[in-house]
């Protein structure tokens, strides 16, 4: 696992979705600025945690696919149903 590549690609993906940029949220009384909630990815020596989910060892196929997606420069495909515009 190329951790340097993962971290570099995460920075690039974050910039694609406008990290730190507020979005307009319409409310019944007008509108307000809202910052999107980040989805934390915690890397450990022997696995990862995505969001507030369970620990996932590197040997697990879903974990390998998630990290491969990131190393290929894409958002993890497992997140598409919940975050169609990226996260």
C-alpha positions, -999 to +999 in steps of 0.1 A: +000+000+000+014+033-011+004+056+018+021+087+003+000+082-029-031+077-009-025+110+011-017+129-021-048+116-039-070+124-009-058+160-010-065+162-048-100+146-043-108+170-015-099+200-037-122+186-064-152+188-041-143+222-027-128+215+006-132+244+030-157+261+006-192+269+020-223+260+000-256+278+000-283+260+019-319+273+012-340+276+043-377+286+048-366+321+058-339+326+032-306+310+029-274+304+048-239+292+042-231+256+052-198+237+051-201+201+040-195+175+067-161+158+062-159+120+061-128+110+081-105+082+069-082+069+096-052+049+084-037+024+109-007+000+105-031-029+100-063-014+086-086+016+082-117+032+096-140+051+072-163+076+088-175+063+121-177+027+108-160-004+120-123-012+118-115-028+085-082-048+081-061-043+049-066-080+040-104-076+036-113-074-001-136-043+004-108-025+021-084-033-007-109-020-033-115+012-013-078+019-011-072+009-048-099+034-059-081+061-039-047+052-053-062+053-088-074+088-081-111+082-076-135+084-048-141+050-033-169+033-053-185+022-021-193+058-012-211+066-045-247+058-033-244+081-003-222+108-019-229+110-056-210+143-060-180+132-039-171+136-003 
